[in-house]
Amino acid sequence: MPKLSKPFQFKQFTIHQDRCAMKIGTDGVLLGAWTSLANTPESILDIGSGTGIIALMLAQRSAAEVIDAIEITEAAYEQCMDNFELSPWADRLFCYHAGLDEFVEEIEDPYDLIVSNPPFYSEAVASGDTARDLARQNQSLPFEELLEGVSKLLSPEGVFTTIIPFKEEANFKELAATFRLFPKQITHLKGTAEAAIKRSMLAFTFLVEDTKEDTLVIEHARHEYTEEYIALTQDFYLKM
């Protein structure tokens, strides 16, 4: 029998993840913590929510009245809804069982903040677990489809944030520009100071402005976290 994944306990909420292909990982937590709330969003959308971790983090961090999520995989959708209902912010959280294309067709009111930790393995990777492969490969949500959907769902002054492999950054920014989305902030992630850049966290708006760029290093050594990483995640992780 497959081993059930234990619930992941954060300071203010719990994530059950036994029915989700993609488990809690650093990428989602970092994006949920890093995403700026400077525009005081009243409505937030999490695209491809999985367990619901990012939406829950934004519920903890913000006073947004509407925090929606969409998830195409049925098992993950059901788990996301359960995690929302068990949280202290159940009245503000809702997950739709839908693909992005059908969601775009149905929604009329734009969102002030859209966030997505998208599938990003553009090359086919087969682990033998179909659901996990679908969650990891961007055939299930190509970057172009993601950006087109965001461009239709984002309010004029809204912000879109995402996390992608660093090697995809230049291509992603070019694609985003075709949908009039321009980078406002970019943070490059490195495991250690000596390591190569692994991920890019990006914030886009419809405004053309100077892009703020910085680098976040996660660890000095194994389990010795940097002050910057601790400051970003300490409101969530139990042991930070």
Steps between C-alpha positions, in 0.01 A plus 500: 500500500624853428621691802266786589661842519474648845316831544737798495453724803557872461465754782142597422369221275547137397546362150374149426676375188442124472279546188724753323764404246720796587580524871596806702828637368725799544385663175137538603582621851751754369255635243224529759731690734677714236196620307450868577170623644595865453203560271267380782312249285132446571485199268766231448520202262733200537532314167577128531462499876588139581472469878392865527819601682555835323136610533510412871821696553348802327187464713722511810693801369219712354153634564381415147129417506516268198773237472424259219698204372466279197617139473441269204584167668198364688687344794709814555191720467319300770805514727535874444137556597547290814811698597311827445204386711725393787683834506415813704414684175247257350249781440743680263638200309346308210641253248354443152541162332589631154766553240627853446344531154146419621547715812593801283177457304282507813655766723394863457669686784878541470743424785734745672762231556560178308758247612611171346762236575461342156612164365830573330676189373468571130679180410300181556592337830351169595512396864240228459252712699265651241348759733842619617629520144194706398558736793868544405479533121391820336313312226211507750529880526742648242655834595327666205157381617580609855605851393205541264263402781669738742478787249122449482440452874728769648363843591667804331703580813539135598814294566586149382770298677654165414804277554677326212839340426766766438576346159140583392511865615601674177246306294226559761562877502486512118172307500357723775578814298280370215210514749604851622632363828830651612733401788481723806716289731727198457663302779752232408517201735819320592535202733830635635711805417733287284222315316363591159167685478227235509169687489361840410211661686338763282235769549328645192264792440352671194728800567843537342736599780853436620538143622632452852733200514656324797622159613382283790736236640322229700779334701854568623541123544264203537211613728684824585258750351585858404345791688315606183340157455402482868348850486293399197367170636495530880128590514425159351752228584471363854874480556603835357 
